[in-house]
Amino acid sequence: MIRSPSPVSFARALVALVAALLAANASARHGDPPYSLEHAAKVAPAVPVVDVGTIDATAQRQEEDAKTRAAAPTKRLATARGFAVTLGSDRDGAWETLADGSRLWRLCVRVAGATDLRVAFANFELPPGATLHVIGANGDYQGPYAAADSDAAGFRSPPVAGDAATIELRVPAGADASIELIRVEAGFRDLLKATTSTGPGASGACNVNVVCPLGDSYRNEIRAAAYYEFVADDDHDTYLCTGTLLADVPRDRRSYFLTAAHCVASATEAQSMVVYWNYQSTQCNRLSSPAGGYFNDDQHAAALRATRADADFTLVEISGAPDPAWDVYYAGWDATGAEPSGTIGIHHPSGDVKKITSGPAPGTIDNCIGTGGSSVNTHWETGPYLQGTTEGGSSGSGLFVASGSGSSHDKRVIGILSGGYAACSTANPSQPNGETDCYGKLAS
């Protein structure tokens, strides 16, 4: 049973805030390859390398998991440690002029021991026709990215595998470009499954892939869930949580994305978000690889629209609209507070492929993780689960009314995962344990 702090009154302002905002009027990319990979014989063989630091991935995972167990049981997942750098295309790396008159700039950054790397730019001024790629140690890459991918805060890349990343910028003949690298984020959970220890199958054995029969009644709602990474204000490290794309009242498909306040609660954290869609398997076998690669589609940066600590709620608006080809869904929501006869959760435990969880009728409890001080009746308590569970990385995911609950609110979002002690059973890992989770209510 989850215990809460001493209660105080919780206003219904949260419901009004959500309603008011909702009533208001690119692939983790693997496109054309980098020039240096297609034309290796035409470029300089050596790339300048900057050693940013070192990391012990195993020790870092253990340290972060220990901190999570010792603190309030939130379910955000630490994925990477940030290293501040100051590296610019005007003074670091190497430029060369190609046969067609275009210019190529390259720089390799390395964090020994990292399982994967992300890079962040404060200055991302690219002229028309310029492209940027980030190439992993194994030769895989993300890109091409262009000026349109930047925002007010710059640009953050998705991860590439390994402990070294080469940044490659190609500029058309006669054009100038300037980029300023300010952060290298060194991963320690191997989200790209460069080893066999993580990636698809990283979550506990009792988790259920969304393609399994449990997901058959929720094919639309499954398309609304995505996971994202962001940089936390408190320690400037990178974390992973889940969120849900919501429909707004005018039905104009603005990119409102619901998640937890203990994940994202400031404009800077929202700005740092990189959201990943359609990371799921086409097979019910939980160890199977997802179709189409590990990160199918991504969007960069979001604007904070509302946040409430005591109900552990945040609403952001993702920059730009999801590509229609991604086939995402805008989920319905219910702020009436009506208690359903069953619940469904859709999320990314441990950064794994998308999972689905089934629970019984929820109860109402006070704030369960102490995110916003004392509060009354702010959360649903779910569990013990009937199928599946939640883990680190599931935080912020939506709680849906189960299909067949006998109301007009079936399959609508009623809550946002704060945390709890639910997990796969240690005695029988293929089954959920007897613990519960709590979800911040959309209604008090």
N, C-alpha and C positions, 0 to 999 in steps of 0.2 A: 504494500500500500504506500502511495506517495504521500508524504506529509507536507503541510504548507505552513507558512508563517502565520502569526496572529492576524485576523482579518480586519479590514476597514472597508468602508463603502466604496463600490466601484461604479462610476457613472456610466450611463448609457451613451456617453459621448462617442465611444468607439464605434458603435453602430452608425451613428449619424455621420461620423467622419468617413467611414468606409462608403456609406451610401452616397454622400455628397461627391466624393472623388470619382466613384464609378459612374455617377450620373453626369459628370463633366464631359462637356463637349470633347555572317557568312561562314560556309562550312569551316569548322576547325579545319582550315582550308587546305586542300590538296589539289590545287589547280595546276597551271603550267609550271614545269619544274624550274628551279634556279638555273641561270645561264651556266654557272660553273659545273653543274652536274651534267648538263647536255653537251657542253663544249669544254671538257676538262683539258684538252690539249691546247686550247686557245687562251688560257688564263695562267697567271703565275701559280706555280705549284705550292708555294708557301703562303700561309695566312697568318698575320700577326695574332698572337695569343696573349690574353690578359688573364692571369690567375687571380680570381676574385676571392677565393677562400677555400675552406674544406668543410666537410660535413660527414658525420658518421650516421648514415641513414638508419641503421638498426637501433643505435642508441637514441636517436632523435624520436623514432616511433615509440620506443618504450617509455621515454620521458613524457611525451605528450599523452600517451594512453594512461600513464600513472597519474598525471595531473587531472585528467578527465574523471578518473575513478575517485580521486580524493575530493573533488569539488562537487557543486550541485550537478545533478546528472543531465546536463544539456547534451545534445547529440549533434553539435557541429564537429567537423573533423579537420584537425590540423594536417596540412598536406605539404607545405613548403616553408623554408626559412628564407627571409629576405636579406639580401646584401645590398647596401647602398653603394653606387658607383657614380663616377662622373666621366663619361666617355663620349666623345663627339666625333662626327664624321669630318669635322674641320681640322682635327689635330691627332686623332688616333686611327688605328687600322691602316689600310693601304688602298689607294686609288690606282686604277690603271685604265688606259684608253683602249677600247676594243676596235676591231677592224672597221666597223660601221660608224665609228665616231662616237658611239655611246660610251659612257664611263661606268666602271664597276668599282664599288667600295665594299671591302670585306673586313670583318673583325671577328675573332673567335674569343668567347668568354668561357672560362672553365671554373667549376667548383668541384674539386676532387671529392668523390664519394657520393655525389648526388645521383639519384635514380632518374631524374628528368629536370629540365630547366624551362623557365619562362623568363621573358625579358620585358621591361617596361621603359617607355620613352616619354619624356616630358615634352620634347620638341620633336614634331613629326611633320616637317614642312616639305612635302613632296610636290614637284611640278607634274603637270599632266604627262602621262606616259611612263612615269617612274614607278618601279615596283620594288617591294621588299620581301625577302624570304628569311625564315629562320630555319636553319638546317641542324638536325640532331647529330649526335656522335655516330649513329648507325647509318647516316645518309638519308633518313627520312626527313621530311620538311613540312613546314606550315607556310602557306602563301599561295599566290602572291597577294600582298596587301598594297593598297594605294592611298592617296590623300583622303579619299572618301571614308576610309576606315578609321581616321583619327577623330578625336573629339576635343573638348576644351581642356581635358587633363592629359592629352597625348594618346598613347596607345599601349595596350598590354597584349602580348602574344599568348596563344595557347601553349601548352607544354610540348617540348620535343624530348625524345628519349636520350638518356645518357648524361654524362657529367660535363659535356662541352656542347656549346651552341655557336654556330657560325651565322652571323648576321650579314646578309648580302643585299646590297642596294644597287640597282641598275638605273641609270639616269640617261634620258635621251641626249643626243648630241646637241650641244649649245645650251643645255639647261643646267640650272644649279639646284642643289638639294642640301638640306641640313637636318640631321637627326641627332638627338642627345639622349643617350642611354643613362637612366638614373637608377635602375634596380635590376638585379638578377635574383630570381627566386628559385632556390635549390630544393627540389622535391625529395621526399624521403619515403613515399608510399608507392612509387612505381605505378602510377595510374595508367601508364601506357603498356603495362605488362611486358616490360623488357626482360623481366625474370619470370619465373613460374609461380612466385609467391603471392602475387596480387593481380589486379585487373579482374576480368570476368571470373567469378568464383571466389573473389576476395571476401565476400560476406559469408555469414554463417550458413550452415547446411540447411537450416529450416526455412530460409528465405525462398520466395516463390517468384520466378520470372513472370513478367506481365503477359507473355504469350501463352501461359498455362491456362487451363480451363477456368480457374478462379477469375481471370481477367476478361472472360468472354462477354460479360454484361457491361464492361466499362471501356470498350475500345476507343470511344471518343475521349473520355476523361484521361485515359493513359497518355494521349497525345498532348495534354495540357501540362504535364509534369516535365520538369527539366532540373538538372543540377547546375550549380555555378560555383566558381571560385572567386574569392575576393580577398583584399588586404585589410586586415583588422586595424582599427585605430590604436588599440591598446598596446600591441607588441609589434605591429608592422609585419607580421608573418601572414602566410596565406592559408585560408580555410576553405572548406567545402561544405555547402548546405544544399537543400532542395527547395524548390518553389513551384508555384502553380500559376499558369496564365489564366486570367479571369476575364469574363465578359463584362462589358459595362452596360449601363442602362440604355443609352442610345443605340447600342449594338453597332458602333462604328469601328470596333476592333482596334482600339488603342491598346498598346502593349503593356497593360497593367499586370504586374507580376507580384503575387502574394508570397511572403516568406516570414521568417521569425526575426523579431527585434534583437534577440541575442546573437543573431548572425550579422545582420546589417541594420544599423540604426542612425547613420549619419550620411550626409551628402558625399563625403569623400569615400566612404565604404561603398556606397551605391555606384559611384563613378568608377570604382575599381573592378566592378563585376564583369566576369566573362561567363555567359550563359551557354550551356551545351544542350542541344535538343537531340532527341531520337537515339540516345545511347541505350540500346536494348538488343536482346537476342531474338532470333527468329525460332529458337528451339526452347522447349520446356526444360531441357537439361540445364541445370544452373551453371555448369562448367563450360557450356558452349560459347563460342565467340559471337559477338554481335555482327549483324549484317552490315556491310558497307564501311567497316573500319571502327575504330574505337571511339572517336568523337565525330559524330556525323555532321553537325551544323553548329555554328556559334554566333552569338551576338555580343558586342562589346559596349560596356558602360550603360548606366541607368541613372535616372533622376529620382531622388527621394520625394515621394508624394505624401506619405503619412507614416508615423510610427507611434507605438504605444507600448511602454515597457511592461506595465503590469499584466496586460493581456498577451504580451510577447508577440506583437504584431507589427509587420512592416509592409507597406505597399510602395513599390517602385514602378516607374515607367521605363521600360527598356528602350534604349535609343534605336529608332528605326523600327520598321515592321518586319516580322519574320518572313522570309522568302516563302511565297505560296507553294513552292515545290517541297518545302519541309513538311507540309500538311499538319501543322499544329492545330490545336483546338482551344477555344476560349470557354473555359468551364463556367457553369452556373454556380451561384452561391446563395446561401440562405442565412439571414441574420435574425430569424424569428426566435431562436432559442428552443424550438420544438425538439424534443428528445426522440431520436430515431430508434428503431428496433435493432439496428445493426450498423456497423461502420466499415469503411474501406479506406486504406491508406495507400498512396502511390509515391514511391520515393527511391533514392539511390543509397542504400546502406553501404558504408565503407567505400563510397565512390564506385560501387559495382554497377553492372547493367541494371536497368529499371526493374523494380520489384513491386509486388502487390501484397497487401496484408489485410486480413479479415478479422474483425473484432465483434464482440457482442454489443448490446445496448450500452451506451456510455452513461456514467454518472457525472454529476456536477461537483466540482471541488474548487477550493481557493487556489491562488497562485502556488504552483508546485515546485518551482526552481528558484524562487527568490530574485527574479530578474528585475522587478520593479517595486520592491517593498511589499507591504501587506495589501491584500486585496481580497474581495469576496466574490465567489462564484464566477471567476474569470476563465475557468478551464473545464474542459471535458476530461474525464478519466476513462481511458480505454483499457481493455484487457481483463484478464489474461487473453491473449490472442488465440483465435481458432486456427488460423493458418498464417505463417510468416511472422515477422517481427520487425523491429527497427534497430538501427545501429548508428554510430557516428557517421555523419553525412546525411542522415534522414531529417535532421532538424529543419524546420521551415516547411516541411511537406504538408499537403492538404489532407484533412480528414473529410471524407465524403459520406453522405448518407447512403447506406447500402441499398441496392436495387431490391424492390419488393417490400420496402418498409411500409407500404400502404398509405403513402402521402404524395402530394404533388411536389415534394422536395427531394424525391429520390435522385441520387447521383449528383447532388449539389455539395459544394464545399461549406462546412460548418465550423472548421477549426484549423489551427496551424500547430504543428508539432513543436513543443517546447523541450521535452525530454522525458526521462524516466528510467526504470531499471529493466524494462523488457529486453529480452535477448533470446538467442537459442539456448535450449537447456544444456547444461554441462553434463547431465546424466544421459540424455538422449539428444544429441545435436541436431537430429532431423526434426525435432519438435520444438515449438516455442516454450519458454519457461513460464512460470506462474506469476510473473510480475506485470506491472502496469506502466502505461505512459500517460502523459497529459498533453492536451492540445488547447492553446488559447482560443477562446470562443470568438466568433464573429458577433455574438450577442451576449449580454451579461444577464 
